[in-house]
Amino acid sequence: MEFAQVVSVENMRKSDAKTIAEHTPSAELMYRAAKGIFESAKFVGKVAVVCGKGNNGGDGYALACILCQNGFTPTIFRVGDGFSKDGLYYYKKAMSLGAEELPMSQAAAFTGFDIVTDCLLGTGFSGELKGEMLDAVEQINMTNAYVISADINSGINGDTGVCGTAVNSDLTVSIGSFKTGMFLNDAPYYIGSMTNCDIGINLIEEEYKLIDYSLLHMFEGYGSLVMTTEEFFKKYGYEPSRCNVARCVEEISKKERRTVVVKTDHSAVIADLKYIYFCADYVINN
């Protein structure tokens, strides 16, 4: 059986860089990410694309191009000055294809939009949202539109899943491979459903495996150590914002010589002496 992969942010960053250096130009990967987002949801009506200044924003601009080419007139909202190199290319192309642009001061909780795409921050973000970025996330969270997050919900730490404030998505489209933070701590309570888009990034290391959530019960019996995340952190004294839960669970499993399950209401990380697995009830198309 072939398992989908769950990886650390650093592994994905290095794998992305190696793929760009040896195989695929970064602009092509950005286009593939945007195409994956477009194909993962049913776009209808009026679409807002809310972009930050990094490559996550670049995915949004590339998505705006694809929307224009498929009969939509997306409205771009930019948060922060500046662009990544590829982001600027796709921004200019989107505008030349007929995309519209409005300042965030006119977002008004995106009233009148049917879909809002969150392309503000990627998996490398950590810490607390501030200033105009916080304002943008709060505007998205007030909308009645269907919300799609590109790669990860803006505000969530890609490794730990910890956040103060983050985008509440109806759908999150992970890019490349799922990241550990999408299953841990606060993340499960911000993600409505989640799928992954394979854009051709060759992983330099396979770290963790994704299993179907329906199989979780198979790991919880036969003397397994089963804990909630709250119980886990309290018992072992780890800090959620600093703990690599997967590696800590692996160490406990080896020490205890039994399967260990640490879970939230919607997800779990499992160490069974041989492999480390992740699962969540909001993952689709895995």
Disulfide bonds with the S-S distance in Angstrom:
none
